[in-house]
Amino acid sequence: MFFFSKRTWKDDAATPRQKELIRALGWAAPTGLTKGKASAMISAAHAKGKKVDTAYRKKCAARAEKAKERAREDDEKYRLQYERDERKGNAELRHMPKERKKKGILSWLFNI
């Protein structure tokens, strides 16, 4: 008889960002860490009022700035393409990418 176990996201290996955040909180990320355990560690750190180090905050801010810059470049690219099409007389409103919403536990916990 075969039994199939239901694997969930919690059973997958922890993401590099989860491990990075755990280290920034001052804890060691154990080997074989799963997403579920990492999430529980991050939640426990938040409950204890632990703060991330400034280097991690700066790194997150730099990541966010890069994402904003990419979005600005994409907007500019779409605007230029629309203007070229408009000069040719076949301008259409193109589907602009939707604004990326913050998601994930990191943005919820640390408002990043």
MOWO-V24525 format. One line per field, one symbol per residue. ss: DSSP state (h for helix, s for strand, l for the rest). phi: phi as a letter, one per 20 degrees, with the letter a starting at -180 (. if undefined). A space follows every 50 residues. Layout:
ss: ???
phi: ???
//
This chain:
ss: llllllllhhhlsllhhhhhhhhhlllllllllshhhhhhhhhhhhhlll lllhhhhhhhhhhhhhhhhhhhhhhhhhhhhhhhhhhhllllllllllll llllhhhhhhll
phi: .dddeeedffeffffgffffffffendeeffmfefffffffffffffemf defffffffffffffffffffffffffffffffffffencfcfeffffff efbofffffdld
//
